[in-house]
């Protein structure tokens, strides 16, 4: 089975979001592209390390297994599996071989700015969050540059450090 996108660098910052409209306005001023809204239903499974997740979204589905490590207030992602639009057989196999830990739902507005993907998440309880992922697929950036890209965007969007959160909802 082929799992693309395994050899890339990814750093992430996440925070609570108190003024979504202001952030959206600043993203447009920056020149970010809005990619749409993805209604996501995530299922998390027991695994020895990291997180194993099956996502059913309105913009697509995936199975991903990843682990995040805290590095200077941002999180570095190590991806073990990233299976976009998995077959029914792959999904069935996941349920047969792993115990379900829990599930989450959210409405995610996606933006892209340069090599950074921005997620604006609305949870069913009304809480909102922002997550930025600086990615490098071509080995163009150092880890420090990717971390600075996240930090610089949070500074531009005026997101205070007190609102920082660990990534993940489960």
SULHU-V433161 format. One record per pair of residues at least 24 apart in sequence whose ideal C-beta (glycine too) atoms are under 8 Angstrom apart, sorted by the first residue. I is the first residue (numbers start at 1). J is the second residue. D is the distance in Angstrom with one decimal. If there is no record, write none. Layout:
i;j;d
I;J;D
I;J;D
This chain:
i;j;d
1;83;7.3
1;90;7.2
3;81;4.8
3;82;5.5
3;83;5.3
4;82;6.4
4;84;7.1
5;79;6.8
5;82;4.6
5;137;7.5
6;79;5.5
6;80;7.5
6;81;7.7
6;82;6.4
8;79;7.5
8;135;6.0
8;136;6.0
8;137;4.6
9;76;7.6
9;135;7.0
9;136;4.3
9;139;7.8
9;141;7.0
9;143;6.5
9;146;5.9
10;76;7.2
10;77;4.0
10;79;7.4
10;133;5.7
10;134;7.2
10;135;5.0
10;136;7.6
10;146;7.6
11;71;7.4
11;74;4.8
11;75;6.8
11;76;5.6
11;77;7.4
11;133;7.3
11;134;5.1
11;143;7.0
11;146;4.3
11;147;5.1
11;149;7.7
11;150;5.6
12;68;6.8
12;74;6.4
12;75;4.7
12;77;6.2
12;131;6.2
12;132;6.9
12;133;4.9
12;134;7.8
12;150;6.9
12;167;5.4
13;73;7.5
13;74;5.1
13;75;7.5
13;131;7.2
13;132;5.3
13;150;4.3
13;151;7.0
13;154;5.7
13;164;6.9
14;75;7.9
14;129;6.1
14;130;6.9
14;131;4.3
14;132;7.8
14;164;7.1
14;165;5.0
14;166;7.0
14;167;4.6
15;129;6.7
15;130;5.5
15;154;7.0
15;159;5.0
15;163;4.1
15;164;5.1
15;165;5.8
16;127;7.1
16;128;7.4
16;129;6.0
16;163;4.5
16;165;6.2
17;120;6.8
17;128;4.3
17;129;5.6
17;130;4.7
17;159;7.5
17;163;7.5
18;128;7.8
18;163;7.3
20;120;6.0
20;122;8.0
20;128;5.4
22;158;7.7
23;120;6.8
23;130;6.4
23;157;5.3
23;159;7.8
24;109;7.7
24;120;7.1
26;156;6.7
26;157;5.4
26;158;7.7
27;111;5.2
27;113;6.9
27;118;6.4
27;157;7.5
30;113;5.9
30;156;6.9
31;113;6.7
32;111;4.4
32;112;6.4
32;113;3.8
32;118;6.5
33;111;6.5
33;112;5.0
33;113;7.4
34;109;7.0
34;110;7.3
34;111;5.5
35;59;8.0
35;110;4.1
35;111;6.5
35;112;5.8
36;109;7.6
36;110;6.1
37;107;6.1
37;108;6.9
37;109;5.2
37;110;7.5
38;107;7.7
38;108;4.7
38;109;8.0
38;110;6.1
39;105;7.9
39;107;5.6
39;108;7.9
40;105;6.8
40;106;5.3
40;107;7.6
40;108;5.5
41;103;6.7
41;104;7.7
41;105;5.1
42;103;6.2
42;104;4.9
42;105;7.5
42;106;7.8
42;169;7.5
42;170;7.5
43;100;6.2
43;102;7.9
43;103;4.9
44;100;7.4
44;101;4.5
44;102;5.4
44;103;6.9
44;104;7.6
44;170;5.0
45;94;6.4
45;98;3.7
45;99;6.5
45;100;5.9
45;101;6.1
46;98;5.6
46;99;4.4
46;100;7.9
46;101;5.6
47;98;6.7
50;78;7.4
50;80;6.8
51;168;6.6
51;170;8.0
52;81;7.9
52;94;7.7
52;98;6.3
54;86;7.7
54;91;6.3
54;94;5.8
57;108;7.8
59;110;7.7
60;84;6.6
60;85;6.1
61;85;5.7
61;86;6.5
62;86;6.8
63;90;6.3
63;91;7.1
63;94;6.1
68;167;5.9
68;168;7.7
70;166;7.9
71;143;7.4
71;147;7.1
72;147;6.3
73;151;7.9
73;161;7.8
73;164;6.8
74;147;4.9
74;150;5.4
74;151;7.1
75;166;7.5
75;167;5.6
76;143;7.0
77;133;7.7
101;170;6.9
102;170;5.0
103;170;7.7
104;169;4.5
104;170;5.5
106;169;7.1
113;153;7.4
114;149;7.8
115;140;7.9
115;141;7.3
115;149;7.2
116;149;5.8
116;150;7.3
116;153;6.2
118;153;7.5
123;169;7.2
129;165;6.9
130;157;7.4
130;159;6.6
131;167;6.3
